[in-house]
Amino acid sequence: MLSILRLHLLLVLLAGTASGAEPTSSMPAVTILVMGAPEARPAVHSLMELRRPGFPVALRLVALPSHAAENGDDGALLELERRLQEARRHYIDAEFSACLQSLGDEGVLTQTLGAGQRQLAARLLLWRVACHVGMGQEDAARRVAEEVGVLRLEIPADVGVLPPEVGRMMVRGAQAGMARARTSLRITSDFGPARISLDGRPAVCIAPCSLEALEGQHVLGVDAEGRQPAVQVIAARGSELEVAFTTLPATPELAASQWTAHYAGSSAALDSAGSVRLLSLALRAPRLVLLTAEAEQEGYRLRGTFALEGRVAARTERWTQPKALQETTEGALRDLLIQGHVMEPAPALYQRRDFWIAVGVAAAVAGATTAALLWKQPVRTEVGF
Amino acid sequence: MRRLTLSAWILVLLAGCNEVRQVRLTFGEEGEGLDGFLCREDDGDYLLTRAVPPGGGPVPSSLVIDFVRLGGLPGCRSGQLIRWCADHDCAVIPEHRVCLPAPLPDITGLPRPEARGRVREALRRLSGATVASEAPEEFIIVRATATLQSCDELEASPGTIAPLKEEELVGCAYSCPALLDAVEGDVYLGFDTLTEQCAQGVRVCASGNLRWRP
């Protein structure tokens, strides 16, 4: 029931419009993202409209990032499939040079492996072998076939429609490739945790880490939340090779798609450090408050997280009855902003100027009253006959 | 701010204003407090008689008004006062002594009621005279002593209490112990005696510290 409610709320929020950049104001701007029970959002909205004194922040209520995970590789993969079909047609027509040309250069293989499409990469190499064999270039065919072994690709089913000599070349080449010496790759990244992929196999380790690879060319990829993915082609040779990745910050759109891919489906991790960091980036919110309201025991469980520059700076949690939702929301928000040093806590009573003025006035009134009650007019007595 | 200033002025004015009360000294409506002025010597003459000028006429006397500090509140009767002052520092307050010229009549040979009337008539001339503009704020008795000494003589040494010469005394009266600031009505001056032979009482009355003398 709760998950349905959440899903419904997410859809509603996704349909809502997120305003643009934070408002220009002398007060610090705080972005608020409300999730969970729908009643919580109007409570925050009312709070924004009240403009309470002693709440010196400019609040901006936003909706969830709506940027779905882009599948930008689809076009490239279709293009590769087109190339394969074209190469096949040239092969059938015995146009082996054109066949080879259709399959493109090494960049195509790198791109395919970087996108994690190992099966396509294997087909690409198979047809290259076939083209080379057709051209009578056995050495070149063998070198390409060895790449299949070096990259630990499976020989694709397309081998069944090719002449047996192509199949033999593939098998021998792959075996030779797999027999090569191993190189230890020591991989580091400037941003962690970063998932490392090797030749299209995802998340083989989390940098910093070490991998064993056969000597030859490999495609290493890095993928970290809040960073742009990067691909590096390396030539493994010798016993050890250092590989260092330098990544770029993700664009808000990329961060939104990463958040959608990694966190949108799991309510438990919504306020995790990674989720909040991506949300801060996706919503362009240096100061972000994530409020989650869950219906619980005829009331609401409010969870708040405050992130400053993407880092979680404060958390709070409280339960409230429905009628006190707005007050509790305000309290939670105030608590978060004070913990996050955006707002100063209210000074103690004895530190308030008004308090001492009131005390002074009360003391003066009490003193005057006492004096008036106790004061006796001086008496002078004249004595005479 | 303006209101505050006004309040401060009111307070200052209130503090500066004194309530002025008037206390009148009296010897009684019929002069019943004048027994101390009608005392006779052992030879039967009034004390006043010894000071009558050779050619007759009023006795040139002065009325000395003293405020005698008691240091407490004793009873009113003469015995109580004397006993009190035996243990306490009863003394005339120097700065409050007042001397008024008060010629008294020649009452030689007059019966007592008539003599009383004549003395009363003479002292009535003091009506309206002020003896203190600010009464002491403590328990005192007011004493009025008639003496033949002149006021000039008695006031010759300002700030000191000139002793009243016993041989010059012609009368005396005193009040009950009182706090004059709290007195409602007149202060009655009188003299406790059951006999006309009360010259010794006048001397005790006029003494500086109200000491009993047998």
Interface residues (C-beta under 8 A of the other chain):
Chain A: W375 Q377 P378 V379 R380 T381 E382 V383 G384 F385
Chain B: L14 C17 N18 E19 V20 R21 Q22 V23 R24 L25 T26 L123 L126 S127 G128 A129 T130 V131 A132 S133 E134 A135 V142 L180 D181 V183 V187
